Amino acid sequence: MLHDPSNIVPPEIDENILLDPQEIKVLRSLAFQWAEIAALPIHQEKALLWQKLNDLESVRPMVWINEIPWHEMNFNNELTLQCKNTWARSQEEYLRREIYQWNHMPGDMILNPWLDCPLSIHSTDFGILEDVDLAFTDTKNDVVSRHFNTLIRDMDDLEKIKMPVITNNQKATDRRFQIMNEVFGDILPIKKVGQTHIWFTPWDYLIRWWGVQEAMIDLIVRPDMVHAFYEKMVQAWMIELDQFENQNLLSLDCNNTRIGSGGYGYTKDLPGEPYQAEKVLPQNMWGCSNAQIFSDVSPEMHWEFAIEHDLKWMERWKHTYYGCCEPLASKSQLMKRIPNLRKVSCSPWNDTRKAIDELGTDYVLSRKPNPAIFIGSKFDEIRARKDISDFLTQTEGQCHVEFIMKDISTVVYDPQRLWRWEKICMEEVENC
């Protein structure tokens, strides 16, 4: 993770990666499974469907599942890790999860016929760590309730926000690249990959330092202070992006990379021109923004205290995605003021009819079905199908749609609920 307001992520250490024969055997077995799946022609077919969706020429709605409660998903030990080495366990976990998702709930997911070796990029972050009280309902779940203790109290605290510094540990990258080739190279090609899509979300950070109620009150009581802090956060992200660009650390995201809080980024518009394969620029990529905490903030304040600041960030990218959980149907006029906007989030709390009528075919509507469908003594398949079919009926011929099932806190330790939802959703979109 590039940024984490809850802890300081240390830079990667360049150290030997020593694997025993059994660990190598486990990893290679998973790589063979991956290669077999990735060789299927359906991936090229799905990539074209994603491209047509993002180019506003959609054939049918697309489906993808992420933010899965993996601690509840282990079935027949398919996710049980066997490796002991830290690096090997991280590779094994990644491979097992992708193969598991393909086998049980693929939707329109795509597996590449290669494996990525991410560059060893580190950011010093923004200088503030949240002070938070946690409440757990399941200690195995990393989705918890939080009470944020105030760290931003007045203008003097503005200096607490620091400008990030980006470094790239090439030796650590080369060491991982070498071991990946030794373990996987005769099964799958290995490709070095830099920073792809960046999740730009200043308000998600500010409220964790400011406090939710305190920040919302200050929109009215101390607006100049809010503007100052928000603008500094935007500038911090901008300075960080400059470093990515200057150090040549960016990689394309017009592929099976998640864009914003939605689906994949395939589009014929990217990388566009000018483009040099050895030097990816922001203008060859997707950007995004959101202000999730602004669900009940007026359109005027949403523009003034978020989007108007964000424009300088969003204009650096070819296309942008806006939104996450915040309902945006009543703010469609704001979306239309973002010149390079292509995809808009449509969370469960939207006035769906209004969103459809106002956004129409000018954007991709990134529908987020309500994950609460998985809670209860029994999975209600009839309700799940009705929720999907009702939305498809309303949007038929009027919108370009992706279904993104995300924010899944729990499936009540019953993985088949999610498997079944995927089958229902795919049946509905394929019959659309």
NORHU-V288134 format. One record per residue. N is the residue number from 1. RES is the residue in one small letter. SS is DSSP state (@ for helix, = for strand, . for the rest). D_CENTER is the distance of its C-alpha to the mean C-alpha in whole Angstrom. Layout:
N/RES/SS/D_CENTER, N/RES/SS/D_CENTER
//
This chain:
1/m/./11, 2/l/./12, 3/h/./13, 4/d/./14, 5/p/./16, 6/s/./18, 7/n/./19, 8/i/./20, 9/v/./19, 10/p/./22, 11/p/./22, 12/e/./22, 13/i/./26, 14/d/./28, 15/e/./30, 16/n/./31, 17/i/./29, 18/l/./32, 19/l/./31, 20/d/./34, 21/p/@/35, 22/q/@/34, 23/e/@/30, 24/i/@/30, 25/k/@/32, 26/v/@/29, 27/l/@/26, 28/r/@/28, 29/s/@/28, 30/l/@/25, 31/a/@/24, 32/f/@/27, 33/q/@/25, 34/w/@/22, 35/a/@/25, 36/e/@/26, 37/i/@/23, 38/a/@/22, 39/a/./25, 40/l/./25, 41/p/./26, 42/i/@/23, 43/h/@/20, 44/q/@/22, 45/e/@/23, 46/k/@/19, 47/a/@/18, 48/l/@/21, 49/l/@/20, 50/w/@/16, 51/q/@/18, 52/k/@/20, 53/l/@/18, 54/n/@/16, 55/d/./20, 56/l/./21, 57/e/./23, 58/s/./22, 59/v/./24, 60/r/./22, 61/p/./19, 62/m/=/16, 63/v/=/15, 64/w/=/12, 65/i/=/11, 66/n/./8, 67/e/./8, 68/i/./12, 69/p/./15, 70/w/@/16, 71/h/@/19, 72/e/@/21, 73/m/./20, 74/n/./23, 75/f/./25, 76/n/./28, 77/n/./27, 78/e/./24, 79/l/./22, 80/t/./25, 81/l/./25, 82/q/./28, 83/c/./27, 84/k/./28, 85/n/./27, 86/t/@/24, 87/w/@/23, 88/a/@/24, 89/r/@/22, 90/s/@/19, 91/q/@/20, 92/e/@/21, 93/e/@/18, 94/y/@/16, 95/l/@/18, 96/r/@/20, 97/r/@/16, 98/e/@/16, 99/i/@/19, 100/y/@/19, 101/q/@/17, 102/w/@/18, 103/n/@/22, 104/h/@/21, 105/m/@/18, 106/p/./17, 107/g/./17, 108/d/./16, 109/m/./14, 110/i/./15, 111/l/./17, 112/n/./18, 113/p/./22, 114/w/=/21, 115/l/=/19, 116/d/=/17, 117/c/=/19, 118/p/=/16, 119/l/./19, 120/s/./20, 121/i/=/18, 122/h/=/19, 123/s/=/18, 124/t/./21, 125/d/./18, 126/f/./20, 127/g/./23, 128/i/./23, 129/l/./22, 130/e/./21, 131/d/=/25, 132/v/=/24, 133/d/=/25, 134/l/=/24, 135/a/=/25, 136/f/./24, 137/t/./25, 138/d/./24, 139/t/./24, 140/k/./22, 141/n/./19, 142/d/./16, 143/v/./16, 144/v/./19, 145/s/=/21, 146/r/=/21, 147/h/=/24, 148/f/=/23, 149/n/=/27, 150/t/./27, 151/l/./27, 152/i/./27, 153/r/./31, 154/d/./32, 155/m/@/32, 156/d/@/33, 157/d/@/30, 158/l/@/28, 159/e/@/29, 160/k/@/27, 161/i/./24, 162/k/./24, 163/m/./23, 164/p/./21, 165/v/./23, 166/i/=/21, 167/t/=/23, 168/n/=/22, 169/n/./24, 170/q/@/26, 171/k/@/28, 172/a/@/25, 173/t/@/23, 174/d/@/26, 175/r/@/27, 176/r/@/24, 177/f/@/25, 178/q/@/28, 179/i/@/28, 180/m/@/25, 181/n/@/28, 182/e/@/30, 183/v/@/29, 184/f/@/27, 185/g/./28, 186/d/./31, 187/i/./28, 188/l/./25, 189/p/=/25, 190/i/=/23, 191/k/=/21, 192/k/=/20, 193/v/=/17, 194/g/./16, 195/q/=/13, 196/t/./11, 197/h/./8, 198/i/./9, 199/w/./7, 200/f/./10, 201/t/./11, 202/p/@/15, 203/w/@/16, 204/d/@/14, 205/y/@/16, 206/l/@/19, 207/i/@/20, 208/r/@/19, 209/w/@/22, 210/w/@/24, 211/g/./24, 212/v/@/23, 213/q/@/26, 214/e/@/28, 215/a/@/25, 216/m/@/26, 217/i/@/29, 218/d/@/29, 219/l/@/28, 220/i/@/31, 221/v/@/33, 222/r/./32, 223/p/@/30, 224/d/@/31, 225/m/@/30, 226/v/@/26, 227/h/@/26, 228/a/@/27, 229/f/@/25, 230/y/@/22, 231/e/@/23, 232/k/@/23, 233/m/@/20, 234/v/@/19, 235/q/@/22, 236/a/@/20, 237/w/@/17, 238/m/@/19, 239/i/@/21, 240/e/@/19, 241/l/@/18, 242/d/@/21, 243/q/@/22, 244/f/@/19, 245/e/@/21, 246/n/@/24, 247/q/./24, 248/n/./22, 249/l/./19, 250/l/=/17, 251/s/./16, 252/l/./15, 253/d/./12, 254/c/./14, 255/n/./14, 256/n/./11, 257/t/./8, 258/r/=/5, 259/i/./6, 260/g/./6, 261/s/./5, 262/g/./7, 263/g/./8, 264/y/=/10, 265/g/./11, 266/y/./15, 267/t/./17, 268/k/./21, 269/d/./21, 270/l/./19, 271/p/./20, 272/g/./23, 273/e/./26, 274/p/./27, 275/y/./25, 276/q/=/26, 277/a/./24, 278/e/./25, 279/k/=/24, 280/v/./20, 281/l/./20, 282/p/@/17, 283/q/@/19, 284/n/@/18, 285/m/./15, 286/w/=/12, 287/g/=/12, 288/c/=/10, 289/s/=/12, 290/n/./12, 291/a/./15, 292/q/@/14, 293/i/@/17, 294/f/@/19, 295/s/./20, 296/d/./23, 297/v/./24, 298/s/./26, 299/p/@/25, 300/e/@/27, 301/m/@/26, 302/h/@/22, 303/w/@/23, 304/e/@/25, 305/f/@/23, 306/a/@/20, 307/i/@/20, 308/e/@/23, 309/h/@/22, 310/d/@/18, 311/l/@/20, 312/k/@/21, 313/w/@/18, 314/m/@/17, 315/e/./20, 316/r/./19, 317/w/./17, 318/k/./18, 319/h/=/16, 320/t/=/13, 321/y/=/11, 322/y/=/12, 323/g/./12, 324/c/./10, 325/c/./13, 326/e/./15, 327/p/./18, 328/l/./19, 329/a/@/21, 330/s/@/24, 331/k/@/22, 332/s/@/22, 333/q/@/25, 334/l/@/23, 335/m/@/20, 336/k/./23, 337/r/./24, 338/i/./21, 339/p/./22, 340/n/./19, 341/l/=/17, 342/r/=/16, 343/k/=/14, 344/v/=/14, 345/s/=/12, 346/c/=/15, 347/s/./15, 348/p/./18, 349/w/./19, 350/n/./20, 351/d/./24, 352/t/@/23, 353/r/@/26, 354/k/@/26, 355/a/@/22, 356/i/@/23, 357/d/@/27, 358/e/@/25, 359/l/@/22, 360/g/@/24, 361/t/@/24, 362/d/@/23, 363/y/./19, 364/v/=/16, 365/l/=/16, 366/s/=/13, 367/r/=/14, 368/k/./13, 369/p/./16, 370/n/./17, 371/p/@/16, 372/a/@/20, 373/i/@/21, 374/f/@/21, 375/i/./23, 376/g/./27, 377/s/./30, 378/k/./29, 379/f/./26, 380/d/./28, 381/e/@/27, 382/i/@/29, 383/r/@/27, 384/a/@/24, 385/r/@/25, 386/k/@/27, 387/d/@/24, 388/i/@/22, 389/s/@/25, 390/d/@/26, 391/f/@/23, 392/l/@/24, 393/t/@/27, 394/q/@/27, 395/t/@/24, 396/e/./27, 397/g/./28, 398/q/./26, 399/c/./22, 400/h/=/20, 401/v/=/17, 402/e/=/14, 403/f/=/14, 404/i/=/11, 405/m/=/12, 406/k/./10, 407/d/./11, 408/i/./13, 409/s/./16, 410/t/./18, 411/v/./20, 412/v/./23, 413/y/./24, 414/d/./24, 415/p/./22, 416/q/@/24, 417/r/@/23, 418/l/@/19, 419/w/@/21, 420/r/@/23, 421/w/@/21, 422/e/@/19, 423/k/@/23, 424/i/@/23, 425/c/@/21, 426/m/@/21, 427/e/@/25, 428/e/@/25, 429/v/@/22, 430/e/@/25, 431/n/./28, 432/c/./26
//
